[in-house]
Amino acid sequence: MGHATSPFARNPSAVARGLWGWPEDILRRAAASTVIGHGEHDQRMQLEIRPFDASFIDDAARLLAARHRAHRTASPGLDPAFEQAPRARAEIERLLREEPAGEAASAMVAVRGRACVGYLIGIGRDPSIWRANVWIESAGHAVAEPEIVRDLYRAAAETWVDSGRSHHYVLVPASDRDLVDGWFRLGFGQQQVHALRAAPPASFTAHMPDGIRVRLAARRDLANLAHIDRALPEHHARSPVFSGVSVPSLAETEADLEGELDDPRYVTFIVEHDGRAVGAATACSLELSSSNNSLIRPGRAGFLGFAAVLPEARGLGVGRVLGETVIAWARDAGYPWVATDWRATNLEASRTWPRLGFEPTFLRLHRAIV
Ligand SMILES: CC(C)(COP(=O)(O)OP(=O)(O)OC[C@H]1O[C@@H](n2cnc3c(N)ncnc32)[C@H](O)[C@@H]1OP(=O)(O)O)[C@@H](O)C(=O)NCCC(=O)NCCS
């Protein structure tokens, strides 16, 4: 990739600082204090943690492309394009340019001898949703050995916490148990699961238990849909999810739903049990999901973006009907893959979606330093 696309060219403030968001005293401290040796073979070669600069981008891209190649052996639905270093590099450059919450990205590399053996990029996201935070997105880190991530985090997190950003989020390939374990041993825990399944064959149809029927939702369903819609934030507000997200009023929910029902990009299904509307699900292209972006997103996938069943109708098979209906819809719309995501602490969702064939691709881990 040419000079015009380098992050220095695109981010004048980064050019001025020469680095991504690191105050001078922190840089000096990081350079002076984070020299570590690892493992049997590496005793003679020290690991050095340094601020990321443009000379490391190609090495970082190669590490990310290799991580994605290994990831796709477990999750073949993920986009093969990111196995190519230029595409991986473009994602890294995008992160280095991003300042979604007005904070410049902060980034570190791990160097052993002359080799770059890891990198970590943290960006800030909307604090009204994520509190004072730093996100390591799906392209935000790759390491030659899982243990290196702990050294990178040590150097980076000191600055984040010093500046009051105490909620840390990281997206990690779900199949890389050693990498997930490295993050767990830094105090992180599972918060969200992103998952995929292949579209089913043409012979597949949703199984309908007795007394249950599914149909497309219409405007006359608005009041029922609002009740069902609110069942999700109500569920998330309670134990053991404790999402902290406020539950909107019925009027607010209806207003949101009205827009969605009129928008041809979304398809809403409603399930009736003995003639009463008890569950609903929304399907769309995964491209409409801002949280399923970058390496998380397959080339083309349908998305089970919302599903809920009223509490008194749970456990009757309605959730399966909703999920299977969306899976069949995605196949009919020509998507080779179907995606969804859920809170790891949502017991019902984390038991239902794997039963419908969804397999985790990325885990979002969270650490709160209080
Ligand atoms: C998640 C939800 C949609 C599932 O709907 P549901 O009608 O309760 O689920 P179903 O009765 O169809 O059961 C779904 C599957 O999960 C399985 N399941 C349920 N509880 C289980 C448990 N404790 N252990 C193992 N499997 C379990 C069921 O056996 C069923 O699989 P099967 O059909 O192969 O037997 C529903 O519980 C709900 O609305 N929860 C609150 C809102 C929510 O979490 N929405 C999803 C956000 S991602």
The ligand as a Tripos MOL2 file, in Angstrom:
@<TRIPOS>MOLECULE
LIG
   48    50     1     0     0
SMALL
NO_CHARGES

@<TRIPOS>ATOM
      1 C1        -33.6770  -16.7370   24.3710 C.3       1 LIG1
      2 C2        -35.1590  -16.9840   24.0760 C.3       1 LIG1
      3 C3        -35.5390  -16.2220   22.8100 C.3       1 LIG1
      4 C4        -35.3490  -18.4950   23.8290 C.3       1 LIG1
      5 O1        -36.7030  -18.7240   23.5850 O.3       1 LIG1
      6 P1        -37.4940  -19.9240   24.2930 P.3       1 LIG1
      7 O2        -38.8410  -19.9620   23.6990 O.co2     1 LIG1
      8 O3        -37.3990  -19.7640   25.7590 O.co2     1 LIG1
      9 O4        -36.5990  -21.1700   23.8580 O.3       1 LIG1
     10 P2        -37.1050  -22.6190   23.3910 P.3       1 LIG1
     11 O5        -38.1450  -23.1330   24.3000 O.co2     1 LIG1
     12 O6        -37.4070  -22.5640   21.9400 O.co2     1 LIG1
     13 O7        -35.7540  -23.4500   23.6290 O.3       1 LIG1
     14 C5        -34.6490  -23.2250   22.7860 C.3       1 LIG1
     15 C6        -33.6140  -24.3370   22.9560 C.3       1 LIG1
     16 O8        -32.8140  -24.0920   24.1070 O.3       1 LIG1
     17 C7        -32.7570  -25.2900   24.8840 C.3       1 LIG1
     18 N1        -32.6290  -24.9770   26.3030 N.ar      1 LIG1
     19 C8        -33.4050  -24.1810   27.0360 C.ar      1 LIG1
     20 N2        -32.9720  -24.2020   28.3010 N.ar      1 LIG1
     21 C9        -31.9290  -25.0290   28.3690 C.ar      1 LIG1
     22 C10       -31.0720  -25.4910   29.4010 C.ar      1 LIG1
     23 N3        -31.2400  -25.0880   30.6540 N.pl3     1 LIG1
     24 N4        -30.0500  -26.3360   29.0940 N.ar      1 LIG1
     25 C11       -29.8800  -26.7540   27.8280 C.ar      1 LIG1
     26 N5        -30.6800  -26.3600   26.7940 N.ar      1 LIG1
     27 C12       -31.6870  -25.5280   27.0750 C.ar      1 LIG1
     28 C13       -34.0830  -25.9440   24.6220 C.3       1 LIG1
     29 O9        -34.0320  -27.3120   24.9550 O.3       1 LIG1
     30 C14       -34.2440  -25.6920   23.1420 C.3       1 LIG1
     31 O10       -33.4760  -26.5990   22.3800 O.3       1 LIG1
     32 P3        -34.2010  -27.8830   21.6990 P.3       1 LIG1
     33 O11       -35.3090  -27.3110   20.8680 O.co2     1 LIG1
     34 O12       -33.1070  -28.4690   20.8850 O.co2     1 LIG1
     35 O13       -34.6700  -28.7420   22.8280 O.co2     1 LIG1
     36 C15       -36.0560  -16.6010   25.2760 C.3       1 LIG1
     37 O14       -35.6680  -17.3200   26.4140 O.3       1 LIG1
     38 C16       -36.0600  -15.1140   25.5840 C.2       1 LIG1
     39 O15       -36.8310  -14.3570   25.0290 O.2       1 LIG1
     40 N6        -35.1860  -14.6730   26.5050 N.am      1 LIG1
     41 C17       -35.1780  -13.2600   26.9180 C.3       1 LIG1
     42 C18       -34.7660  -12.3260   25.7990 C.3       1 LIG1
     43 C19       -33.5050  -12.8320   25.1460 C.2       1 LIG1
     44 O16       -32.5960  -13.2820   25.8070 O.2       1 LIG1
     45 N7        -33.4380  -12.7290   23.8200 N.am      1 LIG1
     46 C20       -32.2850  -13.1780   23.0590 C.3       1 LIG1
     47 C21       -31.2500  -12.1460   23.0680 C.3       1 LIG1
     48 S1        -29.8080  -12.6800   22.2040 S.3       1 LIG1
@<TRIPOS>BOND
     1     1     2 1
     2     2     3 1
     3     2     4 1
     4     2    36 1
     5     4     5 1
     6     5     6 1
     7     6     7 2
     8     6     8 1
     9     6     9 1
    10     9    10 1
    11    10    11 2
    12    10    12 1
    13    10    13 1
    14    13    14 1
    15    14    15 1
    16    15    16 1
    17    15    30 1
    18    16    17 1
    19    17    18 1
    20    17    28 1
    21    18    19 ar
    22    18    27 ar
    23    19    20 ar
    24    20    21 ar
    25    21    22 ar
    26    21    27 ar
    27    22    23 1
    28    22    24 ar
    29    24    25 ar
    30    25    26 ar
    31    26    27 ar
    32    28    29 1
    33    28    30 1
    34    30    31 1
    35    31    32 1
    36    32    33 2
    37    32    34 1
    38    32    35 1
    39    36    37 1
    40    36    38 1
    41    38    39 2
    42    38    40 1
    43    40    41 1
    44    41    42 1
    45    42    43 1
    46    43    44 2
    47    43    45 1
    48    45    46 1
    49    46    47 1
    50    47    48 1
@<TRIPOS>SUBSTRUCTURE
     1 LIG1         1 GROUP 0 **** ****
